Amino acid sequence: MSDRESLPESHPLPQLAQLVRSLGEELATFRKRALQAEAKLRTYESTSSTGDLFAPQRVAELEAENADLRDRLQFATERTRAILAQVRFLRQQSGRPVTGSHAATGNGSEATRTGKPGRGSREAR
């Protein structure tokens, strides 16, 4: 019987007690983290009357930024159309044919700036 008592399997109660202690510590850690997360969520919800996670001033900032970006996009679109019209005019004046696909994609326009043919330029090949 003394051999049996010396084996680790013969003393399961201390091992079980150690396991319960470590699980209790782990559970306490998880509980602490959950309480912190709930408190953080409550502060987010209290900043807005509807309970949304977005503060009203942040929404206003994003709407202003969105309006600015829309204006910039509209200006860039208008400017691009104006440049495209100028390219078409210059092609007409130089006697080069103006086709819808080359004028719309800008292929061949690199040849006038760099002296090298553009990617889709058939005239330079």
C-alpha positions in Angstrom: 0.0 0.0 0.0 2.9 2.3 0.5 3.8 2.1 -3.2 0.3 3.1 -4.1 0.4 6.2 -1.8 3.7 7.4 -3.3 2.2 7.6 -6.9 0.9 11.0 -8.0 -2.4 9.4 -9.0 -3.0 8.3 -5.4 -3.3 12.0 -4.2 -5.9 13.4 -6.5 -7.3 15.9 -3.9 -4.3 18.3 -3.9 -4.2 18.3 -7.7 -7.9 18.9 -7.8 -7.6 21.7 -5.3 -4.8 23.3 -7.4 -6.9 23.0 -10.5 -9.9 24.6 -8.8 -7.7 27.5 -7.6 -6.3 28.2 -11.0 -9.7 28.1 -12.6 -11.1 30.4 -10.0 -8.3 32.9 -10.7 -9.0 32.7 -14.4 -12.7 33.2 -13.8 -11.9 36.3 -11.7 -9.8 37.7 -14.5 -12.6 37.1 -17.1 -15.1 38.7 -14.8 -12.9 41.8 -14.2 -12.5 42.2 -18.0 -16.2 41.8 -18.6 -17.1 44.4 -16.0 -14.6 46.8 -17.6 -16.1 46.3 -21.0 -19.6 46.8 -19.7 -18.5 50.0 -18.0 -16.9 51.3 -21.2 -20.1 50.4 -23.2 -22.2 52.4 -20.7 -20.0 55.5 -21.1 -20.4 55.2 -24.9 -24.1 54.9 -24.6 -24.4 57.8 -22.2 -22.7 60.2 -24.6 -25.6 59.8 -27.0 -29.3 60.3 -26.0 -30.4 57.5 -28.4 -27.8 55.0 -27.2 -25.8 55.1 -30.4 -22.1 54.5 -30.3 -21.4 57.6 -32.4 -21.4 61.0 -30.8 -23.4 63.7 -32.5 -20.3 65.9 -33.0 -18.5 63.1 -34.8 -21.4 62.6 -37.1 -21.5 66.3 -37.9 -17.7 66.2 -38.6 -18.1 63.3 -41.0 -21.0 64.9 -42.8 -18.9 68.1 -43.3 -16.0 66.0 -44.6 -18.3 64.1 -46.9 -19.7 67.4 -48.4 -16.1 68.7 -48.9 -15.1 65.4 -50.6 -18.2 65.6 -52.9 -17.2 69.2 -53.9 -13.7 68.2 -54.6 -14.9 65.2 -56.7 -17.2 67.4 -58.7 -14.4 69.9 -59.4 -12.1 67.1 -60.4 -14.7 65.6 -62.7 -15.4 69.0 -64.4 -11.6 69.6 -64.8 -11.1 66.2 -66.3 -13.9 66.8 -68.8 -12.4 70.1 -69.7 -8.9 68.6 -70.3 -10.5 65.8 -72.4 -12.3 68.4 -74.5 -8.9 70.2 -75.0 -7.3 66.9 -76.1 -10.0 66.2 -78.6 -9.6 69.7 -80.0 -5.9 69.4 -80.3 -6.3 66.0 -82.1 -8.7 67.5 -84.5 -6.3 70.4 -85.2 -3.4 68.1 -85.8 -5.4 66.0 -88.2 -5.3 62.8 -86.1 -8.6 60.9 -86.0 -10.6 61.3 -82.9 -12.3 58.1 -81.8 -14.4 57.5 -78.7 -12.3 54.8 -77.1 -8.9 56.6 -77.5 -10.3 59.9 -76.4 -12.2 58.5 -73.4 -9.3 56.4 -72.1 -6.5 58.8 -72.8 -4.5 56.3 -74.8 -2.0 57.9 -77.0 -1.9 61.2 -75.0 1.4 60.1 -73.4 3.1 60.3 -76.8 2.6 64.1 -76.9 4.1 64.7 -73.5 7.0 62.2 -73.4 7.8 61.5 -77.0 7.1 57.8 -76.4 4.0 56.0 -77.6 1.2 55.4 -75.1 0.1 51.9 -74.1 -2.8 51.8 -76.5 -1.6 54.1 -79.2 -2.0 52.5 -82.6 -0.7 55.5 -84.5 2.8 55.3 -82.9 3.2 51.5 -83.7 
